[in-house]
Each structure stands twice: as structure tokens, then as C-alpha cells.
Amino acid sequence: MPTYRGRGLATRMLKRALSVLKDKYPVLRLYVMEGNDAESVYLNLGFIPGVLEIQSMYIPLNQ
């Protein structure tokens, strides 16, 4: 919600999650849509851009 943007809430939540997960997994991956508004948060927390993956999903018309 726009009201809560810029207050560091996402950063604090992600830091907490990362501190819990870092000792349990050798690699942490985060999949986001290109152009995600929070991309700068992820980069500031040490995530690096990976290979661009494109996956198309659809619901068939005839089921």
C-alpha cells in the first residue's frame, strides 16, 4: 500500500527472514517480475540479478 512505502518495512522483514534462513540454505533465490517496485530493496540486501527467465502460463479455453 502506498501509505506504507518508504518506511523500511520490507527491508526489515526481509532482513529478519534472511537471518533465519541463511544458516539453513547454502543459496537463497528470489524470483520477481521484471520491473518490480521493490527491486532496489533486494539489490540493497545483497541479491544480484540472475538469468532472465520467461515463463508463459495460461488457462486453456477448452477444458
C-alpha positions as CSV (number, residue, x, y, z in Angstrom):
1,M,0.0,0.0,0.0
2,P,1.3,3.4,-0.9
3,T,0.8,4.7,2.7
4,Y,3.5,2.2,4.0
5,R,6.1,2.7,1.2
6,G,9.4,4.2,2.1
7,R,9.3,3.3,5.8
8,G,11.7,0.4,5.6
9,L,9.2,-2.3,6.5
10,A,10.1,-4.6,3.5
11,T,13.8,-4.2,4.3
12,R,13.2,-5.1,8.0
13,M,11.0,-8.1,7.2
14,L,13.5,-9.4,4.6
15,K,16.5,-8.9,6.9
16,R,14.7,-10.9,9.5
17,A,13.8,-13.7,7.1
18,L,17.3,-13.8,5.7
19,S,18.8,-14.0,9.2
20,V,16.7,-17.1,9.9
21,L,17.3,-18.8,6.5
22,K,21.0,-18.1,5.9
23,D,22.2,-21.0,8.1
24,K,19.7,-23.4,6.7
25,Y,20.3,-23.0,2.9
26,P,23.6,-22.6,1.0
27,V,21.9,-20.4,-1.6
28,L,18.8,-18.2,-1.4
29,R,17.0,-17.3,-4.6
30,L,14.3,-14.7,-5.1
31,Y,12.1,-14.7,-8.1
32,V,10.5,-11.4,-9.0
33,M,8.8,-9.9,-12.0
34,E,10.9,-7.6,-14.1
35,G,10.2,-4.0,-13.1
36,N,9.2,-4.9,-9.6
37,D,9.0,-1.8,-7.5
38,A,10.9,-3.5,-4.6
39,E,13.9,-4.4,-6.9
40,S,16.1,-1.8,-5.2
41,V,15.3,-3.3,-1.8
42,Y,16.5,-6.7,-3.0
43,L,19.7,-5.3,-4.5
44,N,20.5,-3.3,-1.3
45,L,20.2,-6.5,0.7
46,G,22.8,-8.3,-1.5
47,F,20.7,-10.1,-4.1
48,I,22.3,-10.0,-7.5
49,P,20.4,-10.2,-10.8
50,G,20.5,-13.6,-12.3
51,V,19.5,-15.1,-15.6
52,L,16.3,-13.6,-17.1
53,E,13.7,-16.4,-17.1
54,I,10.5,-16.1,-19.0
55,Q,7.6,-18.5,-18.4
56,S,4.3,-18.3,-20.0
57,M,1.3,-19.7,-18.2
58,Y,-2.2,-19.7,-19.5
59,I,-5.6,-21.4,-18.9
60,P,-6.7,-23.4,-22.0
61,L,-10.1,-22.3,-23.4
62,N,-11.3,-25.9,-23.8
63,Q,-11.0,-27.8,-20.6
